[in-house]
Amino acid sequence: MAKGRVDAQARQGYALIAPPFLYTLLVLAAPLLTLLIYSFFFFKVGYGDLATGFTLENYRQIWADPIFRAIMQRSLWVSGLVTVVTVVLAFPIAYYVSFVVKPERKALWLFLITIPFWTSYLIRVFLWKVILEQNGVVNSVLLGTGITDQPLIMLRTVGAIVATLAHAYAPFAILPIFVALERIDRSLLEAGRDLGESRLMTFWRVTLPLAMPGVIAAALIVFIPTVGDYVTPELVGGGRIPMVANFIQVQMLGLDNRPLGSAMSVSAMLAVAVVSAIFLLLNRRFLKVRT
């Protein structure tokens, strides 16, 4: 009887997880598998047609191309810079909400932090373009106050891309850090101060290490999608600072070379996976991961 109840409970559990599992398989695994299969196809130059068959030529071609390697390196570097800027700005906000804001007002603050999600990502990128253009808000203030006599060129720069992406992904970084800070036992901080530690040293030795899982989660949440961001480099960067997603778009849609574009996509995903794995290994003492 007990075994029968266990089997019934197991079937009920499988029935509950089956719909989300199938949905994930459909919307995530199927497109990735399609890209992987396409990356091994042939492409008939001049005909724009595909030929089935296994080949590694697409991968040889892209990794032998210095332009692709340079764009891939730029994408990783820009995404890493965005991650650092976003996490550094997000941590004080999350710390303030967790340790300074009264408990009954924390929900309001979290609500305010998520307000940017109310508008489309594309609209937010266009707003940053308006802010940073030559006759935009920033230059108008600088010229009006006499700080500069000529408008600054801020669009079509790495700084503009970093600022736009950091603003767009800031809530994604604030929330996991806030959750990690909320889980810290306040008695540990009081014990540190009772033992004669200053607030700064208590933060450095207790708060920051205990918050590192949230910081690492925030860094990965920001880093992984920004590597493949297409809209911001195209609009804010003006197409002059292309990243890997823009390069893939040219192959997929501009040249209709789906095998080569798929090979670029798979290579970019592998590069991001390797960088993320290295980052996790370097921080395994904070995540308590045994290798």
Disulfide bonds with the S-S distance in Angstrom:
none
